[in-house]
Amino acid sequence: MITLEPGAVPLEQWRAIYCGADVRLAPACREAVQRAADTIARIAAADHAVYGVNTGFGLLASIRIAPADLDTLQRNLVLSHAAGVGEPMPRSVLRLMMALKLASLGRGASGVRIETLDLLEAMVARDLLPVVPAQGSVGASGDLAPLAHMSAAMIGVGEIDTPAGRFPAEWALREAGLIPLALGPKEGLALLNGTQFSTAYALAGLFEAEALHAAALVAGALSTEAAKGSDTPFDPRIHALRGHRGQIEVAAMLRAMMHHSPLRASHRDDDKRVQDPYCLRCQPQVMGAVLDLLRQAAATLGAEANSVSDNPLVFADTDEVLSGGNFHAEPVAFAADMIAMALCEIGSLSERRLAMLVDPALSGLPAFLTPRPGLNSGFMIPQVTAAALVSENKQRAYPASVDSIPTSANQEDHVSMAAHGARRLMAMADNTGNVVAIELLAAAQGYDFHAPLQSSQAVEAVHREVRAAVAHLDEDRYFHPDIAAAAQIVRSGKLREIAEAHAVPVPSVSHG
């Protein structure tokens, strides 16, 4: 059970929620929430115009709404903004989005009532997840369309995925003993305004990238041993002279992975190959830079996840409601672009190691890693698959944040494009995971040719893990299940666990 302390939730807890942990809101925040709700109630009963409370929205902000119509105003807002299209959000990302919204409202600056938070919390706890189309946000003025679909389910409109299936929202809520929400002043706007959709997808991409970074480092160590590469480029003195933290940590990890390797010792004095290809030699420089980039993205998303990003904002201590632009998701867009570049480079370097292994001129191993090339194609086409995935990721890595398109009759004339910038990360992570999986299989295959020589205990343990799932490729066979099995190892976090069990310091993104 994760207890959300609004404004102070660490990335580890957001990761746990993404992975399925239960969520509740810290009870201590209820007092601040109530004070803000009281402020909104007083303003709604007064005569002066306050945006989002008793006015229209966007370009219609100058239109004053009568007191008798304030509740209808909020309901109409939710219904009109629920205009998303496309496939529904994945459940893991949707739960994370709802938890992010819960924590943001719990800061007590949005003006919602306690019962609104209680319903949102209960829906997450009971696995009542609104069906939210994933397309329709431009990442400014909040993630309006997707959050409106979430909000619509709370008022009994739309559909909800439950443990028993998908049902009309009102029926699903009542079946669970919950009453659909009747929105009060500003509540619709508070629910559908904010960056929680973009931030949820960006966090999911960050967590996937972190796991893939660790897996690719382990696969890279196995590939280095399979290619009889040198560990000299991992010497700490080299990296100390450059001074980048990520580079230093990656070199230390690779050095520890290969420590006391008899296989490495067997060719330490080989003067036939003076320097390894960059895909082996420059792993610390490339993967270290990726690590630093992911950490920068993690810092941005950690701040955003704890923010209040709806509009206007309520300051109960002075009885003020101030209109600003915290809904603009430019920080999230930049973070998502950084993660996209990181995923692209993890896969790109992994594919280059794979290409090196299948090339006998570079690796010294049998062509395409098969004992009988010609009759067998071995790893020829898996490398082509990896190249295709890397190329696809390159196309997807183009920065989303440099784009903008005016909306709402030019009232919202600059937008961040954070939503699709973050949403693409899941597909990119899938591609990268499959590339690393293919490299892992090729590295294990290449390593087999050096028997009976063995590597370090850590590398041996990784090799055993791969061979427990996928047999050595003696003759060509149906390849798809092998890739799927290796991809499961890559995504499971098992490679990090094996390395850390052998005292190998695997760098972390969000703990760093």
Disulfide bonds with the S-S distance in Angstrom:
none
